[in-house]
């Protein structure tokens, strides 16, 4: 762990100079400088004083923050091909998240299996072709460049009603794909 770098980052976030931090802790500016450059190591008591002056404590300071993964590439997608439907889960392990985006491709006249009513909402954006959304006993047409959004409280499925393949981004919250 870069102890000095982390202290410097915290100090800078608060807009404090080394001298201001040193004054708050009854230390010298030189000591703070050496500490931030990892040329000196503080005692537990001194580190506690410095962290207190920076509005933190030992527990927060040493807490290991795991960096959140933000970008996912094609190699990480999970693909399943079944009965004319290609499912691409775009975010690995998305079922633990609040929403689950899936890229779906339907061959001509193929359809997703009917979903039973469940809690949540679903959104989609058609990238290619023309689809029909069956929601309860109603049907809705949606083509390339259009979006759909509905409560998942009724039985629902999607059918490719165009010529050629249809492709759409489908997002469910909470995840249920």
DRENPA-3360 file (N, C-alpha, C; in nm, 2 decimals, always signed):
BEGIN
1 = XXXXXXXX = +0.08/-0.12/+0.00/+0.00/+0.00/+0.00/+0.09/+0.12/+0.00 ~ +0.05/+0.22/-0.08/+0.13/+0.35/-0.09/+0.07/+0.44/+0.02 ~ +0.11/+0.42/+0.14/+0.07/+0.50/+0.26/+0.08/+0.65/+0.23 ~ +0.20/+0.69/+0.19/+0.22/+0.84/+0.17/+0.13/+0.89/+0.06 ~ +0.12/+0.82/-0.05/+0.04/+0.87/-0.16/-0.10/+0.88/-0.13 ~ -0.15/+0.79/-0.05/-0.29/+0.79/+0.00/-0.32/+0.91/+0.09 ~ -0.23/+0.94/+0.18/-0.24/+1.06/+0.27/-0.24/+1.18/+0.18 ~ -0.14/+1.19/+0.09/-0.13/+1.31/+0.00/-0.26/+1.33/-0.08;
9 = XXXXXXXX = -0.32/+1.22/-0.13/-0.44/+1.23/-0.21/-0.56/+1.28/-0.12 ~ -0.57/+1.23/+0.00/-0.67/+1.28/+0.10/-0.65/+1.43/+0.13 ~ -0.53/+1.47/+0.15/-0.50/+1.60/+0.19/-0.54/+1.70/+0.07 ~ -0.50/+1.66/-0.05/-0.53/+1.74/-0.17/-0.68/+1.75/-0.19 ~ -0.76/+1.64/-0.17/-0.90/+1.64/-0.18/-0.96/+1.74/-0.09 ~ -0.90/+1.76/+0.03/-0.95/+1.86/+0.12/-0.90/+2.00/+0.10 ~ -0.81/+2.01/+0.00/-0.75/+2.14/-0.03/-0.66/+2.20/+0.08 ~ -0.59/+2.11/+0.15/-0.50/+2.15/+0.25/-0.36/+2.15/+0.20;
17 = XXXXXXXX = -0.28/+2.24/+0.24/-0.13/+2.24/+0.21/-0.07/+2.14/+0.31 ~ +0.06/+2.11/+0.29/+0.13/+2.02/+0.38/+0.14/+2.10/+0.52 ~ +0.17/+2.23/+0.51/+0.18/+2.31/+0.63/+0.05/+2.31/+0.71 ~ -0.06/+2.32/+0.65/-0.19/+2.32/+0.72/-0.21/+2.19/+0.79 ~ -0.19/+2.08/+0.72/-0.20/+1.95/+0.78/-0.11/+1.93/+0.89 ~ +0.02/+1.97/+0.88/+0.12/+1.96/+0.98/+0.07/+2.04/+1.11 ~ +0.02/+2.16/+1.09/-0.03/+2.24/+1.20/-0.14/+2.18/+1.28 ~ -0.23/+2.12/+1.20/-0.35/+2.05/+1.27/-0.30/+1.93/+1.35;
25 = XXXXXXXX = -0.19/+1.87/+1.31/-0.14/+1.75/+1.38/-0.02/+1.78/+1.47 ~ +0.02/+1.90/+1.48/+0.14/+1.94/+1.56/+0.26/+1.87/+1.52 ~ +0.28/+1.87/+1.38/+0.40/+1.81/+1.32/+0.46/+1.92/+1.23 ~ +0.57/+1.88/+1.17/+0.64/+1.98/+1.08/+0.60/+1.95/+0.94 ~ +0.61/+2.06/+0.86/+0.58/+2.04/+0.71/+0.67/+1.94/+0.65 ~ +0.80/+1.94/+0.70/+0.90/+1.85/+0.65/+0.86/+1.70/+0.67 ~ +0.81/+1.68/+0.79/+0.77/+1.54/+0.83/+0.66/+1.50/+0.74 ~ +0.56/+1.59/+0.71/+0.45/+1.55/+0.62/+0.50/+1.52/+0.48;
33 = XXXXXXXX = +0.59/+1.61/+0.44/+0.65/+1.59/+0.31/+0.72/+1.45/+0.30 ~ +0.80/+1.42/+0.40/+0.87/+1.29/+0.40/+0.77/+1.17/+0.40 ~ +0.67/+1.19/+0.48/+0.56/+1.09/+0.49/+0.50/+1.06/+0.35 ~ +0.46/+1.17/+0.29/+0.39/+1.16/+0.16/+0.48/+1.10/+0.05 ~ +0.61/+1.12/+0.06/+0.70/+1.06/-0.03/+0.76/+0.93/+0.01 ~ +0.69/+0.87/+0.11/+0.73/+0.74/+0.17/+0.88/+0.73/+0.21 ~ +0.93/+0.84/+0.27/+1.06/+0.85/+0.32/+1.06/+0.83/+0.47 ~ +0.94/+0.82/+0.53/+0.93/+0.81/+0.67/+0.80/+0.73/+0.70;
41 = XXXXXXXX = +0.79/+0.66/+0.81/+0.67/+0.58/+0.85/+0.62/+0.64/+0.98 ~ +0.50/+0.67/+0.99/+0.44/+0.72/+1.11/+0.41/+0.61/+1.21 ~ +0.41/+0.65/+1.34/+0.37/+0.55/+1.44/+0.21/+0.54/+1.43 ~ +0.16/+0.44/+1.49/+0.01/+0.43/+1.49/-0.06/+0.55/+1.54 ~ -0.01/+0.61/+1.65/-0.06/+0.73/+1.71/-0.06/+0.85/+1.62 ~ +0.06/+0.87/+1.55/+0.07/+0.98/+1.46/-0.02/+0.96/+1.34 ~ -0.03/+0.84/+1.29/-0.11/+0.81/+1.17/-0.26/+0.84/+1.21 ~ -0.30/+0.80/+1.33/-0.43/+0.82/+1.38/-0.46/+0.97/+1.39;
49 = XXXXXXXX = -0.37/+1.05/+1.43/-0.38/+1.20/+1.44/-0.40/+1.26/+1.30 ~ -0.31/+1.21/+1.21/-0.32/+1.26/+1.07/-0.45/+1.23/+1.01 ~ -0.49/+1.10/+1.02/-0.62/+1.06/+0.96/-0.74/+1.14/+1.02 ~ -0.73/+1.16/+1.15/-0.84/+1.24/+1.22/-0.84/+1.38/+1.16 ~ -0.73/+1.44/+1.14/-0.72/+1.58/+1.08/-0.78/+1.58/+0.94 ~ -0.77/+1.46/+0.87/-0.82/+1.45/+0.73/-0.96/+1.39/+0.73 ~ -1.02/+1.38/+0.85/-1.16/+1.34/+0.85/-1.18/+1.19/+0.83 ~ -1.08/+1.11/+0.87/-1.09/+0.97/+0.85/-1.05/+0.89/+0.97;
57 = XXXXXXXX = -1.03/+0.76/+0.96/-0.98/+0.68/+1.07/-0.91/+0.56/+1.01 ~ -0.84/+0.49/+1.10/-0.76/+0.37/+1.06/-0.84/+0.27/+0.98 ~ -0.96/+0.24/+1.02/-1.05/+0.14/+0.96/-1.08/+0.18/+0.81 ~ -1.12/+0.31/+0.80/-1.15/+0.36/+0.66/-1.03/+0.36/+0.57 ~ -0.92/+0.40/+0.63/-0.80/+0.42/+0.56/-0.75/+0.29/+0.50 ~ -0.75/+0.18/+0.58/-0.70/+0.06/+0.54/-0.80/-0.04/+0.47 ~ -0.92/+0.01/+0.46/-1.03/-0.06/+0.39/-0.99/-0.09/+0.24 ~ -0.99/-0.21/+0.20/-0.95/-0.24/+0.07/-1.07/-0.22/-0.03;
65 = XXXXXXXX = -1.06/-0.12/-0.11/-1.17/-0.09/-0.20/-1.14/-0.16/-0.33 ~ -1.23/-0.25/-0.37/-1.21/-0.32/-0.49/-1.26/-0.23/-0.61 ~ -1.17/-0.22/-0.71/-1.21/-0.13/-0.82/-1.32/-0.20/-0.90 ~ -1.43/-0.12/-0.92/-1.54/-0.16/-1.00/-1.51/-0.18/-1.14 ~ -1.55/-0.29/-1.20/-1.53/-0.32/-1.34/-1.64/-0.24/-1.42 ~ -1.60/-0.16/-1.51/-1.69/-0.07/-1.59/-1.70/-0.11/-1.73 ~ -1.60/-0.15/-1.80/-1.60/-0.19/-1.94/-1.59/-0.34/-1.96 ~ -1.67/-0.39/-2.04/-1.67/-0.53/-2.08/-1.65/-0.55/-2.23;
73 = XXXXXXXX = -1.57/-0.65/-2.27/-1.55/-0.67/-2.41/-1.62/-0.80/-2.46 ~ -1.62/-0.81/-2.59/-1.69/-0.93/-2.65/-1.65/-1.06/-2.59 ~ -1.52/-1.08/-2.56/-1.47/-1.20/-2.51/-1.53/-1.24/-2.37 ~ -1.59/-1.14/-2.30/-1.65/-1.16/-2.17/-1.80/-1.19/-2.18 ~ -1.86/-1.17/-2.30/-2.00/-1.19/-2.32/-2.02/-1.34/-2.31 ~ -2.14/-1.38/-2.26/-2.18/-1.52/-2.25/-2.28/-1.54/-2.36 ~ -2.26/-1.64/-2.45/-2.35/-1.66/-2.56/-2.42/-1.80/-2.55 ~ -2.55/-1.80/-2.58/-2.63/-1.92/-2.58/-2.71/-1.92/-2.71;
81 = XXXXXXXX = -2.71/-2.02/-2.79/-2.78/-2.03/-2.91/-2.88/-2.15/-2.90 ~ -3.01/-2.12/-2.90/-3.11/-2.22/-2.89/-3.24/-2.19/-2.97 ~ -3.28/-2.28/-3.05/-3.41/-2.27/-3.12/-3.42/-2.14/-3.20 ~ -3.32/-2.10/-3.27/-3.33/-1.98/-3.35/-3.32/-1.85/-3.27 ~ -3.28/-1.86/-3.14/-3.26/-1.74/-3.06/-3.11/-1.74/-3.01 ~ -3.04/-1.64/-3.04/-2.90/-1.62/-2.99/-2.91/-1.52/-2.87 ~ -2.87/-1.56/-2.76/-2.87/-1.48/-2.64/-2.72/-1.44/-2.61 ~ -2.69/-1.31/-2.59/-2.56/-1.26/-2.55/-2.58/-1.18/-2.42;
89 = XXXXXXXX = -2.54/-1.24/-2.31/-2.54/-1.17/-2.19/-2.41/-1.08/-2.19 ~ -2.44/-0.95/-2.19/-2.33/-0.85/-2.21/-2.25/-0.82/-2.09 ~ -2.30/-0.84/-1.97/-2.23/-0.82/-1.84/-2.23/-0.95/-1.76 ~ -2.11/-1.01/-1.75/-2.10/-1.13/-1.68/-2.15/-1.12/-1.53 ~ -2.22/-1.22/-1.49/-2.27/-1.22/-1.35/-2.37/-1.10/-1.32 ~ -2.44/-1.06/-1.42/-2.53/-0.94/-1.41/-2.65/-0.97/-1.32 ~ -2.68/-1.10/-1.30/-2.79/-1.14/-1.21/-2.77/-1.08/-1.07 ~ -2.65/-1.05/-1.03/-2.63/-0.99/-0.90/-2.65/-0.83/-0.90;
97 = XXXXXXXX = -2.67/-0.78/-1.02/-2.69/-0.63/-1.03/-2.84/-0.60/-1.03 ~ -2.87/-0.47/-1.04/-3.01/-0.43/-1.05/-3.08/-0.45/-1.18 ~ -3.00/-0.46/-1.29/-3.05/-0.48/-1.42/-2.96/-0.57/-1.50 ~ -3.02/-0.64/-1.60/-2.94/-0.73/-1.68/-2.96/-0.71/-1.83 ~ -2.86/-0.65/-1.90/-2.87/-0.63/-2.04/-2.83/-0.75/-2.12 ~ -2.92/-0.78/-2.22/-2.89/-0.90/-2.31/-2.91/-0.86/-2.45 ~ -2.82/-0.90/-2.54/-2.84/-0.87/-2.68/-2.90/-1.00/-2.74 ~ -3.02/-0.98/-2.80/-3.09/-1.10/-2.85/-3.10/-1.09/-3.00;
105 = XXXXXXXX = -3.08/-1.20/-3.07/-3.09/-1.21/-3.21/-3.19/-1.33/-3.24 ~ -3.30/-1.30/-3.31/-3.40/-1.40/-3.35/-3.39/-1.42/-3.50 ~ -3.38/-1.55/-3.54/-3.39/-1.58/-3.68/-3.54/-1.56/-3.72 ~ -3.56/-1.56/-3.85/-3.69/-1.53/-3.91/-3.80/-1.63/-3.84 ~ -3.91/-1.56/-3.79/-4.02/-1.63/-3.72/-3.99/-1.69/-3.59 ~ -3.86/-1.68/-3.54/-3.83/-1.74/-3.41/-3.89/-1.65/-3.30 ~ -3.90/-1.70/-3.18/-3.95/-1.62/-3.07/-3.88/-1.66/-2.94 ~ -3.88/-1.57/-2.84/-3.83/-1.60/-2.71/-3.94/-1.69/-2.64;
113 = XXXXXXXX = -3.90/-1.78/-2.55/-3.99/-1.86/-2.48/-4.08/-1.76/-2.40 ~ -4.20/-1.79/-2.38/-4.29/-1.71/-2.30/-4.25/-1.70/-2.16 ~ -4.24/-1.57/-2.11/-4.20/-1.55/-1.97/-4.33/-1.54/-1.89 ~ -4.33/-1.60/-1.78/-4.45/-1.59/-1.69/-4.44/-1.45/-1.62 ~ -4.55/-1.40/-1.57/-4.55/-1.27/-1.50/-4.45/-1.28/-1.39 ~ -4.38/-1.17/-1.37/-4.28/-1.16/-1.26/-4.27/-1.01/-1.22 ~ -4.21/-0.99/-1.11/-4.18/-0.85/-1.06/-4.08/-0.79/-1.15 ~ -4.10/-0.66/-1.18/-4.00/-0.58/-1.25/-4.05/-0.52/-1.38;
121 = XXXXXXXX = -3.95/-0.47/-1.45/-3.98/-0.40/-1.58/-3.88/-0.45/-1.68 ~ -3.92/-0.43/-1.81/-3.83/-0.47/-1.92/-3.83/-0.36/-2.02 ~ -3.71/-0.34/-2.08/-3.69/-0.23/-2.18/-3.61/-0.30/-2.30 ~ -3.64/-0.25/-2.42/-3.57/-0.30/-2.53/-3.55/-0.20/-2.64 ~ -3.45/-0.21/-2.72/-3.42/-0.12/-2.83/-3.39/-0.21/-2.95 ~ -3.47/-0.20/-3.06/-3.45/-0.28/-3.18/-3.34/-0.22/-3.26 ~ -3.24/-0.31/-3.29/-3.12/-0.27/-3.37/-3.13/-0.31/-3.51 ~ -3.20/-0.42/-3.54/-3.22/-0.47/-3.67/-3.36/-0.54/-3.68;
129 = XXXXXXXX = -3.43/-0.53/-3.79/-3.55/-0.60/-3.82/-3.67/-0.55/-3.75 ~ -3.77/-0.64/-3.74/-3.90/-0.60/-3.69/-3.95/-0.71/-3.59 ~ -3.99/-0.67/-3.47/-4.04/-0.77/-3.38/-4.18/-0.74/-3.33 ~ -4.24/-0.84/-3.27/-4.37/-0.82/-3.21/-4.37/-0.86/-3.07 ~ -4.41/-0.78/-2.98/-4.41/-0.80/-2.84/-4.55/-0.85/-2.80 ~ -4.56/-0.97/-2.74/-4.68/-1.02/-2.69/-4.68/-1.00/-2.54 ~ -4.78/-0.92/-2.49/-4.78/-0.88/-2.35/-4.93/-0.90/-2.31 ~ -4.94/-1.01/-2.23/-5.08/-1.05/-2.19/-5.15/-1.10/-2.32;
137 = XXXXXXXX = -5.27/-1.04/-2.35/-5.34/-1.07/-2.47/-5.33/-0.97/-2.58 ~ -5.23/-0.88/-2.56/-5.21/-0.77/-2.66/-5.08/-0.79/-2.74 ~ -5.07/-0.74/-2.86/-4.95/-0.75/-2.94/-4.91/-0.61/-2.98 ~ -4.78/-0.58/-2.98/-4.72/-0.45/-3.02/-4.61/-0.48/-3.12 ~ -4.61/-0.40/-3.22/-4.51/-0.40/-3.33/-4.40/-0.30/-3.29 ~ -4.28/-0.34/-3.32/-4.16/-0.26/-3.29/-4.06/-0.28/-3.39 ~ -4.01/-0.18/-3.46/-3.91/-0.20/-3.57/-3.78/-0.13/-3.54 ~ -3.68/-0.15/-3.62/-3.55/-0.09/-3.61/-3.55/+0.05/-3.57;
145 = XXXXXXXX = -3.48/+0.09/-3.47/-3.48/+0.23/-3.42/-3.58/+0.27/-3.32 ~ -3.67/+0.17/-3.29/-3.78/+0.20/-3.19/-3.74/+0.12/-3.06 ~ -3.80/+0.17/-2.95/-3.78/+0.11/-2.82/-3.91/+0.06/-2.76 ~ -3.91/-0.03/-2.67/-4.02/-0.08/-2.60/-3.99/-0.08/-2.45 ~ -4.10/-0.07/-2.37/-4.08/-0.07/-2.22/-4.22/-0.11/-2.16 ~ -4.21/-0.21/-2.07/-4.33/-0.25/-2.01/-4.31/-0.31/-1.87 ~ -4.42/-0.32/-1.79/-4.41/-0.39/-1.67/-4.42/-0.54/-1.70 ~ -4.34/-0.62/-1.63/-4.34/-0.76/-1.66/-4.45/-0.84/-1.58;
153 = XXXXXXXX = -4.55/-0.77/-1.54/-4.66/-0.84/-1.46/-4.76/-0.92/-1.54 ~ -4.74/-0.93/-1.67/-4.82/-1.02/-1.75/-4.73/-1.11/-1.83 ~ -4.79/-1.23/-1.88/-4.71/-1.31/-1.96/-4.66/-1.24/-2.08 ~ -4.53/-1.26/-2.12/-4.48/-1.19/-2.24/-4.37/-1.27/-2.31 ~ -4.36/-1.24/-2.44/-4.26/-1.30/-2.53/-4.24/-1.21/-2.65 ~ -4.14/-1.23/-2.72/-4.10/-1.15/-2.84/-4.09/-1.24/-2.96 ~ -4.15/-1.20/-3.07/-4.14/-1.28/-3.20/-4.08/-1.20/-3.31 ~ -3.99/-1.26/-3.39/-3.94/-1.19/-3.51/-4.05/-1.20/-3.61;
161 = XXXXXXXX = -4.10/-1.08/-3.65/-4.21/-1.07/-3.75/-4.16/-1.02/-3.89 ~ -4.03/-0.99/-3.90/-3.98/-0.94/-4.03/-3.91/-1.05/-4.11 ~ -3.86/-1.00/-4.22/-3.78/-1.09/-4.31/-3.64/-1.08/-4.26 ~ -3.57/-1.19/-4.25/-3.43/-1.20/-4.20/-3.43/-1.20/-4.05 ~ -3.31/-1.17/-4.00/-3.29/-1.17/-3.85/-3.34/-1.04/-3.79 ~ -3.38/-1.05/-3.66/-3.41/-0.93/-3.58/-3.31/-0.93/-3.47 ~ -3.26/-0.81/-3.43/-3.17/-0.80/-3.32/-3.21/-0.69/-3.23 ~ -3.21/-0.71/-3.10/-3.25/-0.61/-3.01/-3.18/-0.62/-2.87;
169 = XXXXXXXX = -3.16/-0.51/-2.81/-3.10/-0.50/-2.68/-3.22/-0.51/-2.58 ~ -3.21/-0.60/-2.49/-3.32/-0.63/-2.39/-3.27/-0.61/-2.25 ~ -3.33/-0.53/-2.17/-3.28/-0.50/-2.03/-3.39/-0.54/-1.94 ~ -3.37/-0.62/-1.84/-3.47/-0.66/-1.74/-3.42/-0.61/-1.60 ~ -3.51/-0.56/-1.53/-3.48/-0.53/-1.39/-3.60/-0.57/-1.30 ~ -3.58/-0.65/-1.20/-3.45/-0.71/-1.16/-3.42/-0.82/-1.26 ~ -3.29/-0.87/-1.27/-3.25/-0.97/-1.37/-3.33/-1.09/-1.36 ~ -3.37/-1.15/-1.47/-3.44/-1.27/-1.47/-3.41/-1.36/-1.60;
177 = X = -3.32/-1.31/-1.68/-3.29/-1.39/-1.80/-3.22/-1.52/-1.77;
% end
